[in-house]
Structures are given as structure tokens and as C-alpha cells.
Amino acid sequence: MEEKFMKKALKEAKKAADKLEVPVGCVIVKDGKIIARAHNQKETKKDTTKHAEILAIQKASKKLEAWRLINCEMYITLEPCSMCAGAIINSRIKKVYIGTMDEKTGAAGSVLNLFKDYTFNHKVEVETGIMQAECEKILKEFFKELRELRKTKTN
């Protein structure tokens, strides 16, 4: 089941990469059905807050007509940053499935762990390593292509 939804998140990550956005994709599931999907749009929208997780939370809230995403699960290709981890906690998402960890800005265990190391009013369950190789691959390929593109522009 986890792979089925992570594949959908990877599809969103591919959409981001096609727009020269960092390829992060996210889906939110309730009762076995996707209720929201999103990908990074920071570059496109020129807005720091347009992370896949934030956009998906906004869509899910609109769909459910509630800010509390009770019994919802999130599938995200890359470990959330502190902003997104905070939004996940505040939106009451039950569980987060993470594809690969982010050693530079991750807030679910890499740099810090907002889900476990602090006492908040809501606890989020976390499972990591879902389709990790595929999630790492799309990121590595994107940054390799981006470096090559920048090199071509400077020559």
C-alpha cells in the first residue's frame, strides 16, 4: 500500500522537475483515497512557502472543509523541513511516509526531529525509506542536470 501512494508522490515530484523545481512530491490520503496531491512550486510562484507539503495540506483542508486533517496520511518523497514538519503537526496528520531523508534541512530525524524530540499537542507517526532508491534517484538526476544546464549557460 505504501508503494502505491509513494508512486503517486513521485509522479508529483516529476512534475516539479519538469518545471525546474526541486523534485519533491506529496500526496495526502484519507480512508485509502488520495484527497490532495502537490509538488514544489517555490521557483514558479516565487514564494518560499510553496513546498509540496504545504500545498497538499491546503488542498486537503479545502477538500475536507477543515484545518484538522484527522486520520490522514502524507506520502512525501523527501523528508520535510522544519516549516513543513510544523504544518504537519498543526494540521493533525496522523502518519507521514518519507521516501528519502534530507541531510541538509530535514526536520524528521536528519538535522532535527520535530516529530519526536519535542512535546507538542499532537504526535505524528513516521515511517521512512519508502521507495528510497527511486526518491533519491530523481533528486540526484535533477541536481546533476541542473549543474550541467548552469555550466552550459556560463559557457
Secondary structure, DSSP 8 states (H G I E B T S, - for coil): -HHHHHHHHHHHHHHHHHTTS---EEEEEETTEEEEEEE--HHHHT-TT--HHHHHHHHHHHHHTSS--TTEEEEEEE---HHHHHHHHHTT--EEEEEE--TTT-TBTTS-BTTTSS--SS--EEEE-TTHHHHHHHHHHHHHHHHHHHHHHH-
